[in-house]
Amino acid sequence: MIRENIDSVEKMVEDSCRRAGRNRDEVLLVAVSKTKPLSMLQEAYEAGIRDFGENKVQELMDKIPSMPEDVRWHMIGHLQTNKVKYLVGRVAMIHSVDSLHLAEEISRQGVKQNVTVDILVEVNVAGEESKYGVTMEEAPALVEQIAALPNIHVRGLMTIAPFTEIPEENRIFFQKLKQLSIDIEQKSIDNVSMSVLSMGMTGDYCTAIEEGSTCVRVGTGIFGERIYQ
Ligand SMILES: *Cc1c(COP(=O)(O)O)cnc(C)c1O
């Protein structure tokens, strides 16, 4: 079941890349495995997935030792500063940095463990009250402030678009995030690259790829619906 799902997501990713005149290797597929049991992650791994996304530190810590070492873990959920120490050195990327305070703690832990941490700044493009992330207006200054910190590297931007049945409705938000990344890139800030644009989920990843996404985070489309207790 999971293998079939991955095959069909993969095909959609390829089709979207083709439509947009992009190479397939410009887009990373992150399988969002939050709430799902290890057996399902293992199935995805056997089907070729190496990038997994989780949104809770505890769950991530529980899963890491049980999966092969070549898995790249992506922290995609809201992060509290007191939990940063568990993540640094263990995850490939933190997608959800939305304050200087949090970035400072990541930097501090990076220095302590002598690693450089790749992060994305999360932007609440649609301005939804229920969502984390800085505003479009705040983002450039935050990127600049983070760039001045040691052992932390801003790789790009991330957004969670509104939940919708109609992916076309989110196109405007993907366009806005892409434009924001271009604007920030043009400032040529030291220690900052805008090479990653983490946008697109099960409901809208094709549209996100058409608008320049380099990283789609697909959960339901691979593992099925999540059941929360
Ligand atoms: C849960 C989650 C996803 C995956 O959502 P699906 O709609 O199941 O694909 C992607 N990104 C973030 C930040 C999430 O929390």
The ligand as an SDF file (V2000), in Angstrom:
LIG
                    3D

 15 15  0  0  0  0  0  0  0  0999 V2000
    1.5540   17.1550    8.9170 C   0  0  0  0  0  0  0  0  0  0  0  0
    2.3850   18.0840    8.1140 C   0  0  0  0  0  0  0  0  0  0  0  0
    2.5870   17.8700    6.7270 C   0  0  0  0  0  0  0  0  0  0  0  0
    1.9590   16.7470    5.9510 C   0  0  0  0  0  0  0  0  0  0  0  0
    0.5940   16.9780    5.7780 O   0  0  0  0  0  0  0  0  0  0  0  0
   -0.2660   16.0730    4.7670 P   0  0  0  0  0  0  0  0  0  0  0  0
   -1.4200   16.9280    4.4310 O   0  0  0  0  0  0  0  0  0  0  0  0
   -0.6610   14.8410    5.5290 O   0  0  0  0  0  0  0  0  0  0  0  0
    0.5760   15.7580    3.5980 O   0  0  0  0  0  0  0  0  0  0  0  0
    3.4150   18.7630    6.0590 C   0  0  0  0  0  0  0  0  0  0  0  0
    4.0070   19.8010    6.6870 N   0  0  0  0  0  0  0  0  0  0  0  0
    3.8340   20.0340    7.9940 C   0  0  0  0  0  0  0  0  0  0  0  0
    4.5180   21.1870    8.6190 C   0  0  0  0  0  0  0  0  0  0  0  0
    3.0160   19.1990    8.7580 C   0  0  0  0  0  0  0  0  0  0  0  0
    2.8590   19.4550   10.0680 O   0  0  0  0  0  0  0  0  0  0  0  0
  1  2  1  0
  2  3  1  0
  2 14  2  0
  3  4  1  0
  3 10  2  0
  4  5  1  0
  5  6  1  0
  6  7  2  0
  6  8  1  0
  6  9  1  0
 10 11  1  0
 11 12  2  0
 12 13  1  0
 12 14  1  0
 14 15  1  0
M  END
$$$$
